Amino acid sequence: MSIYTLAAAAGGAAPQNKFGFAEALQQGGFIAYATVVILGIMSFGSFFILFTKFFEQNKILGQYKTIRTTFWKAPTLREGAAKLDKNSAWRQLVDDGISAEDQHSKMTDALEAHDWLHGSLARSEASINSRLASGLPFLATVGATSPFIGLFGTVVGIYRALINIGLAGSASIDKVAGPVGEALIMTALGLLVAVPAVLAYNWLQARNKRIAELLSGFSTDVLANINSKGTVKPAIAAAPATPAAPVKK
């Protein structure tokens, strides 16, 4: 900055920067623009999936608090299901369990109720987990491929630098600075897109595993409640025992 100021004070025009980001893209032409657009789409898709999945997971975890506080206090599963959100994963499990119980009473084959209910609830769990995992393959793909897309731009930039050197007959800085700068920018963009995608994938995957554990536990409680005709409930639903009154002497 001080050099530009001194040059202007001396009456000369400040030197123009010919090696900026926009200039590097112009020198790279179609390949450089295409690489940046592809990486931009990948980055936008990664952050979109990150935020949408984060809010979806938070919603499911927040609904779990309702189950711990109100659901198991209901006399029956049907009354407890009415207290849950209609489109929630927990409501789906309860409805599928109740539906499986109703369907078993209509069967003529000697199929054990436990096996039928367990299979129905397991199928419901699998569909919920599959829905939660949607979008994560895109994050994994972005994390794995975006560095190579940036590397493709890097290779093209280095190739253009070598062509300029061959045409000029010398490796002067003004001949190679533009293509080499373009190559370094493409490498940096590839890493800038890949790192957040990988971090988001691992974080969301860990949260999905936690939700899967909660779903499995809740499914087991629903199965036990149905098989026991509403007698067995988790300990969190049990009312606290009132202390015995002291015996007066």
C-alpha positions in Angstrom: 0.0 0.0 0.0 2.8 2.4 0.9 4.5 1.7 -2.5 1.3 2.7 -4.3 1.1 5.9 -2.2 4.7 6.9 -3.0 4.1 6.1 -6.7 1.0 8.3 -6.7 2.8 11.1 -4.9 5.6 11.0 -7.4 3.0 11.7 -10.1 2.9 8.2 -11.5 -0.3 6.0 -11.6 -0.6 3.3 -9.0 0.3 -0.2 -10.5 -2.6 -2.3 -11.4 -2.9 -5.8 -10.0 -3.2 -8.2 -12.9 -3.1 -11.4 -10.9 -6.2 -11.2 -8.8 -9.0 -13.8 -8.6 -11.1 -12.3 -11.4 -8.0 -12.0 -13.6 -7.0 -15.6 -12.9 -10.5 -16.8 -14.0 -10.4 -14.7 -17.2 -7.0 -16.2 -18.1 -8.3 -19.7 -17.3 -11.2 -19.3 -19.6 -14.1 -21.8 -19.7 -12.4 -24.6 -17.7 -11.7 -22.2 -14.8 -15.2 -20.8 -14.8 -16.7 -24.3 -15.0 -14.6 -25.5 -12.1 -15.6 -22.6 -9.9 -19.3 -23.1 -10.7 -19.2 -26.8 -10.0 -17.4 -26.2 -6.6 -19.9 -23.4 -5.8 -22.8 -25.8 -6.4 -21.2 -28.4 -4.2 -20.6 -25.9 -1.5 -24.1 -24.5 -1.6 -25.6 -28.1 -1.5 -23.4 -29.0 1.4 -24.5 -26.1 3.6 -28.1 -26.6 2.6 -28.0 -30.2 3.7 -26.2 -29.3 6.9 -28.7 -26.8 8.0 -31.8 -28.7 7.0 -30.6 -31.9 8.6 -29.6 -30.0 11.7 -33.1 -28.6 12.2 -34.7 -32.0 11.4 -32.5 -33.7 14.0 -33.2 -31.0 16.6 -36.9 -31.4 16.0 -36.8 -35.2 16.6 -34.6 -34.7 19.8 -37.0 -32.0 21.1 -40.0 -34.3 20.5 -38.2 -37.0 22.6 -38.6 -34.8 25.6 -42.3 -34.9 25.2 -42.2 -38.7 25.2 -40.3 -38.7 28.5 -42.7 -36.3 30.2 -46.2 -36.9 28.8 -46.4 -39.9 26.4 -45.9 -42.7 28.9 -48.2 -41.1 31.4 -51.2 -41.8 29.2 -53.3 -44.9 30.1 -53.0 -46.5 26.6 -50.8 -46.2 23.6 -53.6 -44.7 21.5 -54.2 -41.9 24.0 -50.5 -41.3 24.2 -50.1 -41.2 20.4 -52.7 -38.4 20.3 -50.3 -36.2 22.3 -47.5 -36.6 19.7 -47.1 -34.6 16.5 -48.8 -36.4 13.6 -45.7 -36.2 11.3 -43.1 -37.1 14.0 -40.9 -40.2 13.9 -42.2 -41.2 17.4 -45.8 -41.0 16.3 -44.9 -43.2 13.3 -43.5 -45.9 15.5 -46.5 -45.9 17.8 -49.0 -45.9 15.0 -47.1 -48.8 13.2 -47.1 -50.8 16.4 -50.8 -50.3 17.0 -51.5 -51.1 13.4 -49.4 -54.3 13.6 -51.3 -55.4 16.7 -54.6 -54.9 14.9 -53.4 -56.8 11.8 -52.2 -59.7 13.8 -55.6 -60.4 15.2 -56.9 -60.8 11.7 -54.3 -63.4 10.7 -55.2 -67.1 10.4 -51.7 -68.4 10.4 -50.2 -69.3 13.8 -47.6 -66.5 13.7 -46.4 -65.3 17.1 -47.5 -61.8 17.9 -44.0 -60.9 19.3 -42.3 -61.8 16.0 -44.9 -59.9 13.9 -44.8 -56.8 16.1 -41.0 -56.9 16.3 -40.7 -57.1 12.5 -43.2 -54.3 12.0 -41.4 -51.9 14.4 -38.0 -52.8 13.0 -39.3 -52.0 9.5 -40.6 -48.7 10.8 -37.3 -47.9 12.5 -35.4 -48.6 9.3 -37.6 -46.3 7.2 -37.1 -43.4 9.8 -33.3 -44.0 9.8 -33.2 -44.1 6.0 -35.0 -40.8 5.9 -32.6 -39.2 8.4 -29.6 -40.4 6.3 -30.9 -38.9 3.1 -28.6 -36.2 1.9 -25.5 -37.5 3.8 -24.2 -39.4 0.7 -24.1 -36.1 -1.1 -21.9 -34.7 1.7 -19.6 -37.7 1.5 -19.4 -37.3 -2.3 -18.5 -33.7 -2.1 -15.8 -34.4 0.6 -14.3 -37.1 -1.6 -14.4 -35.5 -5.0 -14.1 -31.7 -4.6 -10.3 -31.8 -3.9 -9.9 -33.7 -7.2 -12.1 -31.2 -9.1 -9.9 -28.4 -7.7 -6.8 -30.5 -8.7 -8.1 -30.7 -12.2 -8.2 -26.9 -12.3 -4.7 -26.9 -10.8 -3.4 -29.3 -13.5 -4.9 -27.1 -16.3 -3.3 -24.0 -14.7 0.2 -25.6 -14.6 -0.3 -26.8 -18.1 -1.0 -23.3 -19.3 2.1 -22.0 -17.4 4.3 -24.6 -19.2 2.8 -23.5 -22.6 3.6 -19.9 -21.8 7.1 -20.8 -20.8 7.6 -22.7 -24.1 6.2 -19.9 -26.2 8.3 -17.2 -24.5 11.4 -19.3 -24.3 12.0 -18.2 -20.7 10.4 -18.8 -17.3 9.8 -15.1 -16.6 7.5 -14.3 -13.7 5.0 -12.3 -15.9 4.5 -15.4 -18.1 3.8 -17.9 -15.3 2.4 -15.9 -12.5 -1.1 -15.9 -13.9 -1.5 -19.6 -14.7 0.3 -20.6 -11.4 -1.9 -18.3 -9.4 -5.0 -19.8 -11.1 -3.7 -23.3 -10.2 -3.2 -22.4 -6.6 -6.7 -20.8 -6.4 -8.3 -24.0 -7.7 -6.5 -26.1 -5.2 -7.6 -23.8 -2.3 -11.2 -23.8 -3.5 -11.3 -27.6 -3.7 -10.1 -27.8 -0.1 -12.4 -25.1 1.0 -15.4 -27.0 -0.2 -14.2 -30.5 0.9 -13.3 -29.7 4.6 -16.7 -28.4 5.7 -18.5 -31.2 3.8 -16.5 -33.9 5.6 -16.9 -32.2 9.0 -20.7 -31.8 8.4 -21.0 -35.5 7.4 -19.2 -36.8 10.4 -21.2 -34.6 12.8 -24.6 -35.3 11.3 -23.8 -39.0 11.2 -22.9 -39.1 14.9 -26.2 -37.3 15.7 -28.1 -39.8 13.6 -26.6 -42.7 15.5 -27.8 -41.1 18.8 -31.3 -40.7 17.4 -31.2 -44.3 16.2 -30.4 -45.4 19.7 -33.3 -43.5 21.1 -35.6 -44.9 18.4 -34.5 -48.4 19.2 -35.1 -48.0 22.9 -38.5 -46.4 22.3 -39.4 -49.2 19.9 -38.5 -51.8 22.6 -40.7 -50.0 25.1 -43.6 -49.9 22.7 -43.2 -53.6 22.0 -43.1 -54.5 25.7 -46.2 -52.3 26.4 -48.2 -54.0 23.6 -47.3 -57.5 24.6 -48.1 -56.8 28.2 -51.5 -55.2 27.4 -50.3 -51.9 28.7 -48.9 -53.1 32.0 -45.1 -52.7 31.3 -43.9 -49.1 30.9 -40.4 -47.6 31.1 -39.2 -46.5 34.5 -39.3 -42.8 33.5 -43.1 -43.0 33.4 -43.4 -44.5 36.9 -44.8 -42.1 39.5 -42.5 -41.3 42.3 -43.2 -43.3 45.4 -44.6 -41.2 48.3 -42.6 -41.5 51.5 -44.2 -43.4 54.3 -45.6 -41.3 57.1 -43.5 -41.6 60.3 -45.0 -43.8 62.9 -46.1 -41.9 66.0 -45.1 -43.4 69.3 
